[in-house]
Amino acid sequence: MKYTASFQVVPIQAKNLTEVIDRIVEVINSSGLNYEVNAHSTIVEGEKSDLLNLLEKVVEECEKISERCVVSFQIDLKKGGVSIDDKVSRYRMGS
């Protein structure tokens, strides 16, 4: 069953903030899960176990590349599942 989760990574002590975010997005991209990068977070869609495994990989990458990061994670566990499109398609420009 597919759920959605949001990741927000805030590098606090990093030499290059953009590099940290770029590396985190690479980790998310390499997961093969459907995702959308937004101005304040990245939304990811997948099975619960895949989302939790991805959270672990994001945290591990943060530990490698930054002295300090704050990682926020939210997951929507709707019975029957939910996709990114289910939640936001009506709000997209041109829809």
CORPEKA-V232387 format. One record per backbone hydrogen bond with DSSP energy under -1.0 kcal/mol. CO is the residue of the C=O (numbers start at 1). NH is the residue of the N-H. Records with the same first field share a line. If there is no record, write none. Layout:
BEGIN
CO: NH, NH
END
This chain:
BEGIN
2: 82
3: 46
4: 76
5: 44
6: 74
7: 42
8: 72
10: 70
13: 67
16: 20
17: 21
18: 22
19: 23
20: 24
21: 25
22: 26
23: 27
24: 28
25: 29
26: 30
28: 31
29: 32
34: 45
36: 43
41: 38
42: 7
43: 36
44: 5
46: 3
47: 51
48: 52
49: 53
50: 54
51: 55
52: 56
53: 57
54: 58
55: 59
56: 60
57: 61
58: 62
59: 63
60: 64
61: 65
62: 66
68: 12, 13
70: 10
72: 8
74: 6
78: 81
83: 87
84: 88
85: 89
88: 91
92: 95
END
